[in-house]
């Protein structure tokens, strides 16, 4: 947990080199006050009281997480007799979720958030739909599970943009929900009360944000989507869209348009919106989404694990589209791997190299990192980067890592993302408080012990 005294104190961190909004700079001193960056000075020597680090990067937003799914990572990797797909995985998830109560959710989420910080994610967009008790009845406190997410974020020290999910139906056209969805369901009136409770739950975290997340066009009607978007009141709006081919086909049959097409035609999609996945788009949809200002929420590890498909990133970026990355199912939490797999998917699909670098000589690692940073921050409603006024969310890479030796500038990003992965992270600060040291979260031992007990209870039921 980041104590208020830590947020209030003034600290300074000196980096031998750091990535600033205008590019790489040398001998960078970052002054921090009340958890935010108060000054950035370059070409300066460290003061005696400064904490010193070698390579400084801004912390990365993780724009899409279902924290509870971290506990089922690896439990759905056996092929069924009829084959496997996203839809069979979803049934396994429904069975697993019934094993989780408030204590288990909090412990699992805290562990996932610890792993995120160790990977370089300093804020999480929690797409939170596990609202009610296993029998589907609301808890006495309607926002009980939202409060548990907030408590987990506090324990780990990660920044939180909580995205309570509105989920009402089991398919297009207002189809009745499946029994496995009973813990997710609300009508608009009850969801509005739950949203108020979520805002109260995160208020003590200081810099938390609350948006809204209509789950998908499968789970909400057009009328409900309009009502829920209005409840956002200027905050982020996130929605799953076009993750699966079957979803696209069913949307065409029910609404006469593809999911992204329908949203762009009928919803006020703009820079506040994040369309998660958007995997299956036509060229026309790709162009229109890019021009809308919305963020495409890409989760390459999960999309690969679930067999979703490959996002058309090259065409989207050429059209000026914004994207961020998320860990989604949390089957593996690794910032560098998410970025690497995003590029590698494009290479496999197009049979080219360095596909997402925007011009000759451009570093692919730099392009991936900066686009994900900017898009992720926009999607989560925060400022980003090592700049005055932004939260002091910082990463220090280990200059002695074998994949970073004798590199500088963009070569450091390329070495980390394509060769070193998470093992290159030395320290992480969140709101100016050091939460990771020597690659290990400062509370890993206690959080892991609680996670183990929660998992034992859940899997014994």
C-alpha positions as CSV (number, residue, x, y, z in Angstrom):
1,X,0.0,0.0,0.0
2,X,1.3,3.5,-0.8
3,X,0.9,5.4,2.4
4,X,-0.3,9.0,2.3
5,X,3.0,10.0,4.0
6,X,4.9,8.6,1.0
7,X,2.7,10.5,-1.4
8,X,3.2,13.7,0.5
9,X,6.9,13.6,0.9
10,X,9.2,15.2,-1.7
11,X,11.7,12.9,-3.4
12,X,14.1,13.0,-6.3
13,X,15.3,10.3,-8.7
14,X,18.2,10.8,-11.0
15,X,18.6,8.7,-14.1
16,X,21.7,8.4,-16.2
17,X,19.4,8.4,-19.2
18,X,15.6,8.7,-19.5
19,X,12.9,8.7,-22.1
20,X,11.1,12.1,-22.0
21,X,8.1,13.2,-24.1
22,X,10.6,14.9,-26.5
23,X,12.9,11.9,-26.7
24,X,15.9,10.5,-24.8
25,X,17.8,12.8,-22.5
26,X,20.9,12.4,-20.4
27,X,21.5,12.9,-16.7
28,X,17.9,13.5,-15.8
29,X,16.7,14.6,-12.4
30,X,13.0,14.1,-11.6
31,X,11.6,15.9,-8.6
32,X,8.4,14.5,-7.0
33,X,5.9,16.1,-4.7
34,X,2.6,14.7,-3.5
35,X,3.0,11.7,-5.8
36,X,3.4,13.9,-9.0
37,X,6.3,15.1,-11.0
38,X,7.1,18.6,-9.9
39,X,10.2,19.2,-12.1
40,X,12.4,17.5,-14.7
41,X,15.9,18.7,-15.2
42,X,18.3,17.4,-17.8
43,X,22.1,17.4,-18.1
44,X,22.5,17.8,-14.4
45,X,24.5,16.0,-11.8
46,X,22.8,14.0,-9.0
47,X,22.4,15.6,-5.6
48,X,23.5,13.6,-2.5
49,X,20.0,12.8,-1.5
50,X,18.8,11.6,-4.9
51,X,17.9,8.0,-5.6
52,X,20.0,7.0,-8.6
53,X,19.1,4.6,-11.4
54,X,20.5,3.9,-14.9
55,X,17.6,3.9,-17.4
56,X,14.3,5.6,-16.8
57,X,11.0,5.0,-18.6
58,X,7.5,6.1,-17.8
59,X,5.3,3.5,-16.3
60,X,2.9,1.8,-18.7
61,X,-1.0,1.8,-18.4
62,X,-2.6,-1.7,-18.6
63,X,-5.9,-0.7,-20.2
64,X,-7.8,-4.1,-19.9
65,X,-7.7,-6.6,-17.1
66,X,-10.1,-9.2,-15.6
67,X,-8.0,-9.7,-12.4
68,X,-9.9,-12.8,-11.1
69,X,-8.9,-14.7,-14.2
70,X,-5.3,-14.7,-13.1
71,X,-6.2,-17.6,-10.8
72,X,-7.4,-19.8,-13.7
73,X,-4.2,-19.3,-15.8
74,X,-3.2,-22.7,-17.1
75,X,-6.4,-24.4,-16.0
76,X,-8.0,-24.4,-19.5
77,X,-5.2,-25.8,-21.6
78,X,-6.7,-29.3,-22.3
79,X,-8.4,-29.9,-25.6
80,X,-12.0,-30.9,-25.4
81,X,-13.5,-33.8,-27.3
82,X,-15.3,-31.4,-29.7
83,X,-12.4,-29.0,-30.1
84,X,-11.8,-25.7,-28.3
85,X,-12.5,-22.1,-28.9
86,X,-13.1,-18.8,-27.1
87,X,-16.6,-20.1,-26.4
88,X,-15.5,-23.3,-24.7
89,X,-13.0,-21.4,-22.7
90,X,-15.8,-19.1,-21.6
91,X,-17.7,-22.0,-20.2
92,X,-14.6,-23.0,-18.2
93,X,-14.4,-19.5,-16.9
94,X,-18.0,-19.5,-15.8
95,X,-17.5,-22.7,-13.8
96,X,-14.4,-21.2,-12.2
97,X,-15.9,-17.9,-11.2
98,X,-18.5,-19.6,-9.0
99,X,-15.7,-20.6,-6.7
100,X,-14.7,-17.0,-5.8
101,X,-16.0,-14.9,-3.0
102,X,-15.0,-11.4,-1.9
103,X,-11.9,-12.6,0.0
104,X,-10.7,-14.7,-2.9
105,X,-11.3,-11.9,-5.4
106,X,-9.3,-9.4,-3.3
107,X,-6.3,-11.8,-2.8
108,X,-6.2,-12.8,-6.5
109,X,-6.5,-9.2,-7.7
110,X,-3.7,-8.1,-5.3
111,X,-1.4,-10.8,-6.7
112,X,-2.2,-9.9,-10.3
113,X,-1.5,-6.3,-9.5
114,X,1.8,-7.1,-7.9
115,X,2.8,-9.0,-11.1
116,X,1.7,-6.1,-13.2
117,X,3.9,-3.7,-11.3
118,X,6.9,-6.1,-11.6
119,X,6.3,-6.1,-15.3
120,X,6.2,-2.3,-15.6
121,X,2.5,-1.7,-15.6
122,X,1.8,1.2,-13.1
123,X,-2.0,1.7,-13.7
124,X,-4.7,-0.9,-14.5
125,X,-8.0,-0.6,-16.2
126,X,-10.0,-3.2,-14.3
127,X,-12.9,-4.3,-16.5
128,X,-14.9,-5.5,-13.6
129,X,-18.0,-7.6,-14.0
130,X,-17.9,-10.0,-11.1
131,X,-20.5,-8.1,-9.0
132,X,-22.7,-10.5,-7.1
133,X,-22.7,-13.6,-4.9
134,X,-22.4,-17.1,-6.5
135,X,-26.2,-17.5,-6.5
136,X,-26.6,-14.2,-8.4
137,X,-28.0,-12.2,-5.5
138,X,-26.4,-8.9,-4.8
139,X,-24.3,-8.5,-1.7
140,X,-25.6,-6.3,1.1
141,X,-23.2,-3.7,-0.2
142,X,-24.0,-3.6,-3.9
143,X,-20.4,-2.5,-4.6
144,X,-18.8,-5.1,-2.3
145,X,-16.7,-6.6,-5.1
146,X,-15.7,-3.2,-6.4
147,X,-14.5,-2.4,-2.9
148,X,-12.4,-5.5,-3.0
149,X,-10.8,-4.5,-6.2
150,X,-10.0,-1.1,-4.7
151,X,-8.5,-2.8,-1.6
152,X,-6.3,-5.0,-3.8
153,X,-5.0,-2.0,-5.8
154,X,-4.2,-0.2,-2.5
155,X,-2.3,-3.3,-1.2
156,X,-0.2,-3.6,-4.4
157,X,0.1,0.2,-4.8
158,X,-1.0,0.2,-8.5
159,X,-3.0,3.0,-10.0
160,X,-6.6,2.1,-10.7
161,X,-9.1,3.0,-13.3
162,X,-12.1,1.0,-12.3
163,X,-14.5,0.1,-15.1
164,X,-17.7,-1.4,-13.6
165,X,-19.3,-3.6,-16.3
166,X,-22.9,-3.4,-17.3
167,X,-24.1,-6.9,-18.4
168,X,-27.8,-7.7,-18.9
169,X,-28.2,-10.4,-21.6
170,X,-26.8,-13.6,-23.0
171,X,-26.8,-12.6,-26.6
172,X,-27.9,-10.2,-29.3
173,X,-31.5,-9.1,-29.3
174,X,-31.8,-9.1,-25.5
175,X,-31.5,-12.9,-25.3
176,X,-31.9,-14.3,-21.8
177,X,-28.6,-14.7,-19.9
178,X,-27.0,-18.0,-19.3
179,X,-26.9,-19.4,-15.8
180,X,-23.1,-18.9,-15.7
181,X,-23.6,-15.2,-16.2
182,X,-25.8,-14.7,-13.1
183,X,-23.1,-13.0,-11.0
184,X,-22.6,-10.3,-13.7
185,X,-26.2,-9.1,-14.2
186,X,-27.8,-5.8,-13.5
187,X,-30.6,-3.6,-14.9
188,X,-29.8,0.1,-15.6
189,X,-31.2,1.4,-12.4
190,X,-29.3,-1.0,-10.2
191,X,-26.1,-0.5,-12.2
192,X,-26.4,3.2,-11.6
193,X,-26.4,2.5,-7.8
194,X,-23.5,0.1,-8.2
195,X,-21.6,2.7,-10.1
196,X,-22.1,5.3,-7.3
197,X,-20.9,2.7,-4.8
198,X,-17.8,2.0,-6.9
199,X,-17.0,5.7,-7.0
200,X,-17.2,5.8,-3.2
201,X,-15.0,2.6,-2.9
202,X,-12.1,4.1,-4.9
203,X,-12.2,7.6,-3.4
204,X,-9.7,6.8,-0.7
205,X,-7.1,5.8,-3.3
206,X,-6.5,9.4,-4.2
207,X,-5.8,9.3,-8.0
208,X,-8.2,6.5,-8.9
209,X,-10.7,7.0,-11.8
210,X,-14.1,5.3,-12.5
211,X,-15.4,4.8,-16.0
212,X,-18.1,2.6,-17.3
213,X,-18.0,-0.6,-19.4
214,X,-21.0,-1.8,-21.3
215,X,-19.7,-5.4,-21.7
216,X,-20.4,-5.9,-25.4
217,X,-23.2,-5.6,-28.0
218,X,-24.1,-9.2,-27.1
219,X,-24.8,-8.2,-23.5
220,X,-26.5,-4.9,-23.8
221,X,-29.3,-3.6,-26.0
222,X,-28.9,-0.4,-28.0
223,X,-31.2,1.4,-25.5
224,X,-29.2,0.2,-22.6
225,X,-25.9,1.1,-24.3
226,X,-27.1,4.7,-24.6
227,X,-28.2,4.9,-21.0
228,X,-24.9,3.4,-19.7
229,X,-22.8,5.7,-21.8
230,X,-24.6,8.7,-20.3
231,X,-23.8,7.5,-16.8
232,X,-20.1,7.9,-17.6
233,X,-20.4,11.7,-17.3
234,X,-17.3,12.4,-19.3
235,X,-15.2,9.4,-17.9
236,X,-13.8,6.6,-20.0
237,X,-16.2,4.2,-21.8
238,X,-14.8,0.7,-22.6
239,X,-16.6,-2.1,-24.6
240,X,-15.6,-5.4,-26.0
241,X,-16.0,-5.4,-29.8
242,X,-15.4,-7.8,-32.7
243,X,-13.2,-10.2,-30.7
244,X,-14.6,-13.3,-32.5
245,X,-15.9,-14.1,-36.0
246,X,-19.0,-15.6,-34.5
247,X,-19.7,-12.4,-32.7
248,X,-19.4,-10.5,-35.9
249,X,-21.8,-12.9,-37.7
250,X,-24.4,-12.7,-34.9
251,X,-24.2,-8.9,-34.8
252,X,-24.8,-8.7,-38.6
253,X,-27.8,-11.0,-38.2
254,X,-29.3,-9.1,-35.3
255,X,-28.4,-5.5,-35.9
256,X,-27.7,-5.4,-39.6
257,X,-24.1,-4.2,-39.2
258,X,-20.8,-5.5,-37.9
259,X,-20.0,-4.5,-34.3
260,X,-17.4,-1.8,-34.9
261,X,-19.5,-0.4,-37.8
262,X,-22.6,-0.4,-35.6
263,X,-20.9,1.4,-32.7
264,X,-19.5,4.1,-35.0
265,X,-22.9,4.6,-36.6
266,X,-25.0,4.6,-33.4
267,X,-22.9,5.4,-30.4
268,X,-21.0,8.6,-29.5
269,X,-17.6,7.0,-30.0
270,X,-14.8,9.5,-29.5
271,X,-11.5,9.9,-27.6
272,X,-13.2,8.8,-24.3
273,X,-14.0,5.4,-25.8
274,X,-11.9,2.2,-25.9
275,X,-13.0,-0.6,-28.1
276,X,-11.3,-3.7,-26.7
277,X,-9.9,-6.2,-29.2
278,X,-11.6,-4.9,-32.4
279,X,-9.9,-7.8,-34.0
280,X,-12.2,-8.5,-36.9
281,X,-12.7,-5.2,-38.9
282,X,-13.0,-4.4,-42.6
283,X,-10.7,-1.8,-44.1
284,X,-13.5,0.7,-43.9
285,X,-14.1,0.0,-40.2
286,X,-10.4,0.2,-39.5
287,X,-10.1,3.6,-41.2
288,X,-13.2,5.0,-39.4
289,X,-12.1,3.7,-36.0
290,X,-8.7,5.3,-36.4
291,X,-10.3,8.6,-37.4
292,X,-12.8,8.5,-34.4
293,X,-10.1,9.2,-31.8
294,X,-11.1,6.1,-29.9
295,X,-8.4,3.8,-28.6
296,X,-8.2,0.2,-29.7
297,X,-7.5,-1.9,-26.6
298,X,-5.2,-4.7,-27.8
299,X,-4.3,-7.7,-25.6
300,X,-2.0,-9.8,-27.8
301,X,-1.2,-12.6,-25.2
302,X,-4.8,-13.3,-24.4
303,X,-5.9,-12.9,-28.0
304,X,-3.3,-15.5,-28.9
305,X,-4.2,-17.8,-26.0
306,X,-7.9,-17.7,-27.0
307,X,-7.4,-18.0,-30.7
308,X,-9.1,-14.7,-31.4
309,X,-7.2,-13.6,-34.4
310,X,-4.7,-10.8,-35.3
311,X,-5.6,-7.1,-35.2
312,X,-4.8,-5.2,-38.4
313,X,-2.4,-2.9,-36.7
314,X,-0.4,-1.8,-39.7
315,X,-3.4,-0.4,-41.6
316,X,-4.8,1.0,-38.4
317,X,-1.6,2.9,-37.5
318,X,-1.1,4.2,-41.0
319,X,-4.6,5.8,-40.7
320,X,-3.5,7.5,-37.5
321,X,-5.2,5.1,-35.0
322,X,-4.4,5.1,-31.3
323,X,-3.9,1.8,-29.3
324,X,-3.0,0.7,-25.9
325,X,-2.3,-2.7,-24.5
326,X,-3.9,-4.8,-21.8
327,X,-3.3,-8.1,-20.0
328,X,-7.0,-9.2,-20.2
329,X,-7.2,-12.7,-18.9
330,X,-3.9,-12.4,-17.2
331,X,-2.8,-15.9,-18.4
332,X,0.6,-14.3,-18.5
333,X,1.5,-10.8,-17.2
334,X,4.4,-9.3,-19.2
335,X,4.5,-5.8,-20.6
336,X,7.4,-6.5,-23.0
337,X,5.8,-9.7,-24.2
338,X,2.5,-7.9,-25.0
339,X,4.4,-5.4,-27.2
340,X,6.6,-8.0,-28.8
341,X,3.7,-10.3,-29.6
342,X,1.8,-7.4,-31.2
343,X,4.7,-6.9,-33.6
344,X,5.3,-10.6,-34.1
345,X,1.7,-11.2,-35.0
346,X,2.0,-8.6,-37.8
347,X,5.2,-10.2,-39.0
348,X,3.6,-13.6,-39.2
349,X,0.5,-12.3,-41.0
350,X,2.4,-10.2,-43.5
351,X,5.7,-12.1,-43.7
352,X,7.7,-9.0,-43.1
353,X,9.9,-7.6,-40.4
354,X,9.6,-4.4,-38.3
355,X,6.1,-3.9,-39.6
356,X,4.9,-1.3,-37.1
357,X,7.9,1.0,-37.4
358,X,6.4,4.0,-39.1
359,X,9.3,4.9,-41.4
360,X,12.8,3.7,-42.4
361,X,15.3,3.7,-39.6
362,X,12.6,4.0,-36.9
363,X,12.9,1.8,-33.9
364,X,10.1,-0.7,-33.6
365,X,10.4,-0.9,-29.8
366,X,10.2,2.9,-29.5
367,X,7.1,3.1,-31.7
368,X,5.4,0.3,-29.8
369,X,6.2,1.7,-26.4
370,X,5.2,5.3,-27.1
371,X,2.0,4.4,-28.9
372,X,0.9,2.1,-26.1
373,X,1.8,4.6,-23.5
374,X,-0.2,7.4,-25.0
375,X,-3.2,5.3,-26.0
376,X,-3.3,3.5,-22.7
377,X,-3.3,6.8,-20.7
378,X,-6.0,8.2,-22.9
379,X,-8.2,5.1,-22.4
380,X,-7.7,5.2,-18.6
381,X,-8.3,9.0,-18.3
382,X,-4.9,10.0,-17.0
383,X,-1.8,11.9,-18.1
384,X,1.3,9.9,-18.9
385,X,5.1,10.3,-19.4
386,X,7.9,11.9,-17.5
387,X,6.5,15.4,-17.5
388,X,5.5,18.0,-15.0
389,X,2.1,17.3,-13.5
390,X,1.9,13.6,-14.4
391,X,1.8,10.9,-11.7
392,X,5.4,9.9,-10.8
393,X,5.0,6.4,-12.3
394,X,8.4,5.3,-13.4
395,X,10.4,2.3,-14.5
396,X,14.1,1.7,-14.2
397,X,15.8,-0.9,-16.4
398,X,18.9,-2.8,-15.3
399,X,21.7,-1.5,-17.4
400,X,23.7,-4.6,-16.6
401,X,21.2,-6.9,-18.1
402,X,22.9,-8.9,-20.9
403,X,20.4,-7.7,-23.5
404,X,21.0,-4.0,-22.7
405,X,24.8,-4.0,-22.5
406,X,26.4,-1.4,-24.8
407,X,23.0,-0.1,-26.0
408,X,21.7,3.4,-25.7
409,X,18.6,5.4,-26.7
410,X,16.1,3.4,-28.7
411,X,18.4,0.4,-28.7
412,X,17.5,0.0,-25.0
413,X,13.8,-0.3,-25.8
414,X,14.5,-2.8,-28.6
415,X,16.8,-4.8,-26.4
416,X,14.2,-4.9,-23.6
417,X,11.1,-5.7,-25.7
418,X,12.6,-8.1,-28.2
419,X,15.3,-9.8,-26.1
420,X,15.2,-9.2,-22.4
421,X,11.5,-9.1,-21.5
422,X,10.5,-8.6,-17.9
423,X,13.9,-9.7,-16.4
424,X,15.4,-6.3,-17.3
425,X,13.2,-4.3,-14.9
426,X,15.1,-3.2,-11.8
427,X,12.8,-0.8,-10.0
428,X,9.3,0.6,-10.3
429,X,7.8,3.7,-8.6
430,X,4.1,4.4,-8.4
431,X,3.1,7.9,-7.3
432,X,6.8,8.4,-6.3
433,X,6.8,5.5,-4.0
434,X,9.1,2.6,-4.8
435,X,7.0,-0.6,-5.1
436,X,9.5,-2.8,-7.0
437,X,13.2,-3.2,-6.1
438,X,15.7,-5.5,-7.8
439,X,12.8,-6.8,-9.9
440,X,10.7,-7.9,-7.0
441,X,7.6,-6.2,-5.5
442,X,8.2,-5.0,-1.9
443,X,5.1,-6.9,-0.7
444,X,5.4,-10.0,-2.9
445,X,5.9,-12.5,-0.1
446,X,2.8,-11.5,1.9
447,X,0.6,-11.0,-1.1
448,X,1.7,-14.4,-2.6
449,X,0.9,-16.2,0.7
450,X,-2.6,-14.8,0.7
451,X,-3.0,-15.7,-2.9
452,X,-2.0,-19.3,-2.3
453,X,-4.6,-19.6,0.5
454,X,-7.3,-18.1,-1.6
455,X,-6.5,-20.5,-4.5
456,X,-6.5,-23.5,-2.1
457,X,-10.0,-22.5,-0.9
458,X,-11.3,-21.9,-4.4
459,X,-10.0,-25.1,-5.9
460,X,-11.1,-27.2,-3.0
461,X,-14.8,-26.3,-3.4
